[in-house]
Amino acid sequence: MRLSPDFEAFAEGYERGGNQVVWTRLVADLDTPVSLIDVLPTVMELVAGTPTNPRWEGQSLVPLLTGAPGDFDPRPLFAEVTFRPKLQEGARSEEKEWRPIFDALGTEEKVGFVPESKGAHGSSALWQETEGSAEYWKALEGFLDRYFPRVNKN
């Protein structure tokens, strides 16, 4: 897997002290649940070849990115949702993933939105060029109006 920038260019940028973006092309598994704690070990393996440190809780995602998922040790992931109200949305195909957690939330201050269209994942669902973006905007505005009504200050 090719990493951009390469290590030498990254090291030069690091020495200059500037912020840098490191990227690669995803070639494999996008379905295995992972966590943000896996980002540091992944970047370290891609940039410096050192995926682990005893102080890190995460694990490198390089096996998933390179198509060798047998080298990745899946573990249970837990989500804690303590904020209310909750708006849960996603692409139509994602509902089976989030619905059980959403249904178990101990609050009535929640809205689950499943688009009529195929939909999209994340904030791109609101982009004008995304199919069905008007549906997402309508759901978001309804959620905000319900739980955060506008106050006329005049």
N, C-alpha and C positions, 0 to 999 in steps of 0.2 A: 504494500500500500504506500502510495506516494504522499508525503506530508509537505505542505507548503506553509511558510517558507521552509527550506531545508535547514538542518541544524546550524550550519555556519552562518547563514543569514539571520536566523533567530538569535544566535549568540551575539552577533554584531549589534542587532537591535536592542538586545538586553543591556549590552555595555553602554549604549547611548541613553538608556533609561526611558525609552518611549514605550507606550502601550503597543501591544502587538496582537494580531489576530492569526491564529493557527488553524488551518483547515485541511480536510481531506475529503475524498469522495466516499460516501457510504456505499458499500457493495453487498451487504448481507442482511442479517437479522434485524428487523425493526419491531419485533413483537415481544421479545423477552423483557419483562419488567426490570427496570434499572432505577438507580437513584442518583441524586446530585452528588452524593458522597463518592460516586464512581468516577467523577470527572477528573479530579486531581491525579489518581493513579493512571488514568487513561492518557492524559496529556504528558505525564512524566514518561510513560513507556514510549509514546510516539516521538517525543522530543529527545529524551536522554537515554532511552532504553532501560529505565529502572521503574518497573511498575509497582513495586511494593515498598512499604516502610512500616515497621511495627506500630507506628503511631496512627496510621491511616486505617479507617474502618472500611473504606470502599475497596473495590477491585477493578482492575483494568477492563475496559470494554473492548480492547483491541481484538480479542478472539471473536466477538460478535461482529465487529466491523470488517474483519478479514475473512469471514466465512468459516471460522473454526469454532463454532459454539460449544463443541465438546470440551474445550479448554476453559469454559466459563462455568463457575459454580453458582447456579441460581440459588437464591435464598428468599425467604419470605420478606415482603415489604409491607410496612405498616404506614397508614396515613392517619394523621390526626387533624381533624377539622374542628377548630374551636371558634371560628368566626361565624356570625349570623348576621344577616340572612345569607343564604347560599343560592347562587345561580349555577347550575350545572348544565353544561352544553357540550356538544362535540359533533363530529360527523355521525350520520345515521348509523354507520357500521360500528361505532364505538359504544353505543348505548349498553350493550351486554356487559361491557367492562365496568362502567361506572354505576349502573342502575342498582346493583345490590348494596353498594356502599351508600349511595344516595338514600335509598329506602330505609337504611338502618340509622341514618342521622336522627338524633334525638331532638328534633325541632320541627315545628310546623312552618317555620320561616324559611322555606326553601321552594325553589322553582326548578323543575327539570325540563329542559327543552330539547326536543328531537325534531330536526328539520324535516319538512316534506321532501325536499331535494336530497341529493346525496350528501350535501353539506361539506364541511371542511373542519380540520382540527386547528384549535388555537385561534389567535387573533386574526389570522388570514380569513376566517369566516366572515369578518366584517368588511373586508376589502371590497370595493365596488366591483372589481372585475371577477370576484368569486361567485360562482353560480349559487343562488339562494341567499346572497348577503342581505337582501331586504328582510328575509325571514328572521335572521339573527338580530338585525337592528330592531325589528318590531318586538322580539322577545326581550331584548336588553332594555329597551325603553319601557316596556310594560313592567319589568322587574324593578327598575329604578323608580318609576312612578308609584308602584305599590309600596315599596319599603323606604324610599327616600323622596317623598313628595316635594315638589318644587314649592318654594315659599315666595310669595309675592311681597317684595320689600317696599312697594310704593304705598 
